[in-house]
Amino acid sequence: MSKLPFSRDHQVDLLLKNAQLRDELEPFLDESVDVLNGRNMSLEDENEFLESILEWERAPSLPMSKWFEPELKLPLPDSLDDSALSKLLWETIRMLYSQ
């Protein structure tokens, strides 16, 4: 008799968890879940991936300025000349890219 890596009960639990996660993700479905179809991935890995997507979708969204410590606050564009505004915009783009 060969030994299975997981019991049948464990496999059933994984399948039930997978179905539950996919149901909860239904309102958020996009191509991120489609990448799983056709992939050779264990149920445990797939469930972990689906859980991370669900956590991401349920996480509160923050304004980009709060991604930084201290908070990113830009001056009014009218208070800067063209050269200073250009420099500030490029610095801001680099900071956003780093996040």
ZAZA-522519 format. One line per field, with one value per residue: residue in one letter; z, x, y of N, C-alpha, C, O in turn. Coordinates in Angstrom, 1 decimal, always signed. Atoms other than C-alpha are relative to their C-alpha. Layout:
rest = [A  ...]
n_c3 = [Z  ...]
n_c1 = [X  ...]
n_c2 = [Y  ...]
ca_c3 = [Z  ...]
ca_c1 = [X  ...]
ca_c2 = [Y  ...]
c_c3 = [Z  ...]
c_c1 = [X  ...]
c_c2 = [Y  ...]
o_c3 = [Z  ...]
o_c1 = [X  ...]
o_c2 = [Y  ...]
//
This chain:
rest = [M  S  K  L  P  F  S  R  D  H  Q  V  D  L  L  L  K  N  A  Q  L  R  D  E  L  E  P  F  L  D  E  S  V  D  V  L  N  G  R  N  M  S  L  E  D  E  N  E  F  L  E  S  I  L  E  W  E  R  A  P  S  L  P  M  S  K  W  F  E  P  E  L  K  L  P  L  P  D  S  L  D  D  S  A  L  S  K  L  L  W  E  T  I  R  M  L  Y  S  Q]
n_c3 = [+0.0  +0.1  -0.9  +0.6  -0.7  -0.8  -0.1  +0.9  -0.8  +0.2  +1.4  +0.1  -0.7  +1.0  +1.1  -0.5  -0.2  +1.3  +0.5  -0.8  +0.4  +1.3  -0.2  -0.7  +1.0  +1.2  +0.3  +0.4  +1.0  +1.1  +0.6  -1.0  -0.3  +1.2  +0.2  -0.7  +0.9  +0.9  -0.6  -0.8  -1.3  -1.0  -0.6  -1.1  +0.6  +0.6  -1.0  -0.5  +1.0  +0.0  -1.2  +0.1  +0.9  -0.8  -1.0  +0.7  +0.4  -1.2  -0.7  +0.2  +1.0  -0.6  +1.0  +0.2  -0.8  -1.3  +0.2  -0.3  -1.3  -0.3  +1.1  +1.1  +0.2  +1.1  +0.0  +1.1  +1.1  +0.3  -0.8  +0.5  +1.4  +0.9  -0.3  -1.3  +0.2  +0.8  -0.9  -1.0  +0.6  +0.2  -1.4  -0.5  +0.8  -0.5  -1.3  +0.3  +0.5  -1.1  -0.8]
n_c1 = [+0.8  -0.8  +0.4  +0.4  -0.6  +1.1  +1.2  +1.1  +0.7  -0.7  +0.3  +1.4  -0.1  -0.6  +0.9  +1.0  -0.6  -0.2  +1.3  +0.4  -0.8  +0.4  +1.3  -0.2  -0.7  +0.8  +0.2  -1.3  -0.6  -0.7  -1.0  -0.9  +0.5  +0.0  -1.3  +0.0  +0.6  -1.0  -1.3  -0.2  -0.3  +0.7  +1.2  -0.4  -0.6  +1.1  +0.8  -0.8  +0.0  +1.3  +0.1  -0.7  +0.8  +1.2  -0.5  -0.3  +1.3  +0.8  -0.8  +0.4  -0.9  -0.6  -0.5  -1.4  -0.8  -0.2  -0.9  -1.3  -0.3  +1.3  +1.0  -0.4  +0.9  -0.6  +0.5  +0.9  -0.8  -0.1  -1.0  -1.4  -0.3  +0.0  -1.2  +0.2  +1.2  -0.5  -0.8  +0.9  +0.7  -0.9  -0.3  +1.2  +0.1  -1.0  +0.4  +1.1  -0.6  -0.7  +1.1]
n_c2 = [-1.2  -1.2  -1.1  -1.3  -1.1  -0.6  +0.9  -0.4  -1.1  -1.3  -0.5  -0.5  -1.3  -0.9  -0.3  -0.9  -1.3  -0.6  -0.4  -1.2  -1.2  -0.4  -0.7  -1.4  -0.8  -0.2  -1.4  -0.6  +0.8  -0.6  +0.9  +0.6  +1.4  +0.8  +0.6  +1.3  +1.1  +0.6  +0.1  +1.2  -0.5  +0.7  -0.7  -0.8  -1.2  -0.8  -0.6  -1.1  -1.0  -0.6  -0.8  -1.3  -0.9  -0.4  -0.9  -1.2  -0.7  -0.5  -1.0  -1.3  -0.7  -1.2  -1.0  +0.2  -0.9  +0.7  +1.1  -0.5  -0.5  -0.7  -0.1  -0.8  -1.2  -0.8  -1.4  -0.4  -0.2  -1.5  -0.6  +0.4  -0.3  +1.2  +0.8  +0.6  +0.9  +1.1  +0.7  +0.6  +1.1  +1.2  +0.5  +0.7  +1.2  +0.9  +0.5  +0.9  +1.2  +0.8  +0.7]
ca_c3 = [+0.0  -1.0  +1.3  +0.2  +1.1  +2.5  +3.8  +1.8  +4.6  +4.2  +0.4  +0.8  +3.3  +0.7  -2.0  +0.2  +1.2  -2.4  -3.4  -0.5  -1.5  -5.1  -4.0  -1.8  -4.7  -7.2  -6.9  -7.6  -10.4  -13.0  -14.8  -11.5  -10.8  -14.4  -14.2  -11.9  -14.6  -16.4  -13.9  -12.1  -8.6  -5.4  -3.7  -0.6  -2.8  -4.7  -1.6  -0.2  -3.4  -3.3  +0.3  -0.5  -3.3  -1.0  +1.7  -0.9  -2.2  +1.3  +2.5  +3.1  +0.3  +1.3  -0.6  -2.2  -0.1  +3.0  +1.5  +2.6  +6.0  +6.6  +4.4  +1.0  +0.7  -2.5  -2.7  -5.0  -8.5  -8.9  -6.1  -8.2  -11.3  -14.3  -13.4  -9.8  -10.8  -13.3  -10.7  -8.1  -10.5  -11.4  -7.7  -7.0  -9.9  -8.6  -5.1  -6.4  -8.4  -5.3  -3.6]
ca_c1 = [+0.0  +1.5  +1.5  -0.3  +1.4  -2.0  -5.0  -8.2  -9.8  -7.0  -7.5  -11.2  -10.5  -8.2  -10.8  -13.5  -11.2  -10.4  -14.1  -14.8  -11.9  -13.0  -16.6  -15.3  -13.1  -16.0  -16.7  -13.0  -12.4  -9.9  -6.9  -5.0  -7.2  -7.2  -3.4  -4.2  -6.2  -3.9  -1.1  +0.3  +0.1  -0.6  -3.9  -2.1  -0.1  -3.2  -5.1  -2.3  -2.2  -6.0  -5.9  -3.3  -5.4  -8.4  -6.4  -5.2  -8.7  -10.1  -7.2  -8.1  -6.9  -4.7  -4.0  -0.6  +0.7  +0.4  +2.6  +5.5  +7.0  +6.7  +3.6  +4.3  +3.0  +3.6  +3.4  +0.8  +2.2  +1.5  +4.0  +6.9  +8.6  +8.8  +12.3  +11.4  +8.1  +9.9  +12.5  +9.8  +7.8  +10.8  +11.7  +8.1  +8.1  +11.3  +9.8  +6.6  +8.6  +10.5  +7.2]
ca_c2 = [+0.0  +3.3  +6.3  +9.4  +12.7  +13.9  +12.1  +12.2  +14.4  +16.9  +17.0  +17.4  +20.3  +21.9  +21.6  +23.1  +25.9  +26.5  +26.7  +29.1  +31.4  +31.4  +32.3  +35.2  +36.4  +36.4  +40.1  +40.9  +38.5  +39.6  +38.2  +37.5  +34.5  +33.4  +32.8  +29.8  +28.0  +25.6  +26.0  +23.0  +24.2  +22.4  +23.1  +24.4  +26.9  +27.9  +28.5  +30.6  +32.6  +33.1  +34.2  +36.8  +38.2  +38.3  +40.1  +42.6  +43.3  +43.8  +46.0  +49.6  +51.9  +54.8  +58.0  +57.8  +60.6  +58.3  +55.7  +57.8  +58.6  +61.5  +62.0  +63.3  +66.9  +68.8  +72.6  +74.3  +74.3  +78.1  +78.7  +77.3  +78.5  +76.1  +74.9  +74.2  +72.6  +70.3  +69.3  +68.6  +66.5  +64.3  +63.9  +62.9  +60.4  +58.8  +58.6  +57.0  +54.5  +53.5  +52.5]
c_c3 = [+0.0  +0.9  -0.8  +0.8  +1.0  +0.1  -0.9  +0.7  -0.2  -1.4  -0.2  +0.7  -0.9  -1.1  +0.5  +0.3  -1.3  -0.6  +0.8  -0.4  -1.3  +0.0  +0.6  -1.0  -1.2  -0.3  -0.5  -1.1  -1.1  -0.5  +1.1  +0.4  -1.2  -0.2  +0.7  -0.9  -0.9  +0.7  +0.9  +1.3  +1.1  +0.6  +1.2  -0.6  -0.6  +1.0  +0.7  -0.9  +0.0  +1.3  +0.0  -0.9  +0.8  +1.0  -0.7  -0.4  +1.2  +0.8  -0.2  -1.0  +0.7  -1.1  -0.2  +0.9  +1.4  -0.1  +0.5  +1.5  +0.0  -1.3  -1.1  -0.2  -1.0  +0.1  -1.2  -1.2  -0.4  +0.9  -0.5  -1.4  -0.8  +0.3  +1.3  +0.0  -0.7  +0.9  +1.1  -0.6  -0.2  +1.3  +0.5  -0.8  +0.5  +1.4  -0.1  -0.5  +1.0  +0.8  -0.8]
c_c1 = [+0.9  -0.6  -0.3  +0.6  -1.0  -1.1  -1.1  -0.8  +0.7  -0.2  -1.4  -0.1  +0.6  -0.9  -1.1  +0.5  +0.1  -1.3  -0.5  +0.8  -0.4  -1.4  +0.2  +0.7  -0.9  -0.2  +1.2  +0.6  +0.6  +1.1  +1.0  -0.4  +0.1  +1.4  +0.1  -0.5  +1.1  +1.4  +0.1  +0.5  -0.7  -1.2  +0.4  +0.6  -1.1  -0.8  +0.7  +0.0  -1.4  -0.3  +0.7  -0.7  -1.2  +0.4  +0.3  -1.3  -0.8  +0.8  -0.5  +0.9  +0.4  +0.3  +1.5  +0.9  +0.3  +0.8  +1.4  +0.1  +1.1  -0.9  +0.5  -1.0  +0.7  -0.6  -0.9  +0.9  +0.2  +1.0  +1.4  +0.1  +0.1  +1.2  -0.2  -1.1  +0.5  +0.9  -0.8  -0.8  +0.9  +0.4  -1.2  -0.2  +1.0  -0.5  -1.2  +0.5  +0.6  -1.0  -0.6]
c_c2 = [+1.2  +1.1  +1.2  +1.1  +0.7  -1.0  +0.5  +1.1  +1.3  +0.5  +0.6  +1.4  +1.0  +0.4  +0.9  +1.4  +0.8  +0.6  +1.2  +1.2  +0.5  +0.7  +1.4  +0.9  +0.4  +1.5  +0.7  -0.7  +0.8  -1.0  -0.6  -1.4  -0.9  -0.6  -1.4  -1.1  -0.5  +0.0  -1.3  +0.4  -0.8  +0.8  +0.9  +1.3  +0.9  +0.7  +1.2  +1.2  +0.7  +0.8  +1.3  +1.0  +0.5  +1.1  +1.4  +0.8  +0.6  +1.0  +1.4  +0.8  +1.3  +1.0  -0.2  +0.8  -0.7  -1.2  +0.3  +0.4  +0.9  +0.1  +0.9  +1.2  +0.9  +1.5  +0.3  +0.3  +1.5  +0.7  -0.2  +0.5  -1.3  -0.9  -0.8  -1.0  -1.3  -0.9  -0.8  -1.2  -1.2  -0.6  -0.9  -1.3  -1.1  -0.6  -1.0  -1.3  -0.9  -0.8  -1.1]
o_c3 = [+0.8  +1.2  -1.6  +2.0  +2.0  -0.8  -1.3  +0.0  -0.4  -1.6  -0.9  +0.2  -1.0  -1.5  -0.2  +0.0  -1.4  -1.1  +0.2  -0.5  -1.5  -0.7  +0.1  -0.9  -2.0  -1.5  -1.2  -1.5  -1.7  -0.1  +0.8  +0.8  -1.1  -0.8  +0.3  -0.8  -1.6  +0.0  +1.4  +1.6  +0.8  +0.5  +1.3  +0.0  -0.5  +0.8  +1.0  -0.4  +0.0  +1.2  +0.5  -0.6  +0.7  +1.2  -0.2  -0.2  +1.0  +1.7  -1.3  -1.0  +1.4  -2.2  +0.8  +1.2  +2.0  +0.8  +0.7  +2.1  -0.2  -2.4  -0.8  -0.4  -0.9  +0.4  -2.2  -1.1  -0.9  +0.5  +0.1  -2.2  -0.3  +0.3  +1.4  +0.6  -0.3  +0.9  +1.3  +0.1  +0.0  +1.4  +1.0  -0.2  +0.6  +1.6  +0.5  -0.2  +1.0  +1.5  -0.3]
o_c1 = [+1.8  -1.7  +0.5  +0.6  -0.7  -1.4  -1.1  -1.2  +0.1  -0.4  -1.6  -0.7  +0.1  -1.0  -1.5  -0.2  -0.1  -1.4  -1.0  +0.2  -0.5  -1.6  -0.4  +0.5  -0.5  -0.1  +1.1  +1.8  -0.1  +1.0  +1.6  +0.4  +0.3  +1.5  +1.0  +0.0  +1.8  +2.3  -0.9  +1.7  -1.8  -1.2  -0.2  +0.3  -1.1  -1.2  +0.1  -0.1  -1.5  -0.9  +0.2  -0.7  -1.5  -0.3  +0.0  -1.3  -1.5  +0.2  -1.0  +2.1  -0.4  +0.7  +2.2  +2.0  +1.4  +1.1  +2.3  -0.9  +2.3  -0.4  +1.0  -2.2  +1.9  -1.7  -1.0  +1.9  +1.2  +1.4  +2.4  -0.8  +0.1  +1.0  +0.1  -1.0  +0.1  +0.7  -0.6  -0.9  +0.4  +0.5  -1.0  -0.6  +0.6  -0.3  -1.2  +0.0  +0.5  -0.7  -1.5]
o_c2 = [+1.4  +1.2  +1.6  +1.0  +1.2  -1.7  +1.7  +2.1  +2.3  +1.7  +1.5  +2.3  +2.2  +1.6  +1.8  +2.4  +2.0  +1.7  +2.2  +2.3  +1.7  +1.7  +2.4  +2.1  +1.2  +1.8  +1.8  -0.3  +1.7  -2.2  -1.6  -2.2  -2.1  -1.6  -2.2  -2.2  +0.3  -0.6  -1.7  +0.6  -1.3  +2.0  +2.0  +2.4  +2.1  +1.9  +2.2  +2.3  +2.0  +1.9  +2.3  +2.2  +1.7  +2.1  +2.4  +2.0  +1.6  +1.7  +1.7  +0.5  +2.0  +0.5  -0.6  +0.3  -0.4  -1.9  -0.5  +0.8  +0.5  -0.2  +2.0  +1.0  +1.3  +1.7  -0.5  +1.0  +1.9  +1.8  +0.2  +0.6  -2.3  -2.1  -2.0  -2.1  -2.4  -2.1  -1.9  -2.2  -2.4  -1.9  -1.9  -2.3  -2.2  -1.8  -2.0  -2.4  -2.1  -1.8  -1.8]
//
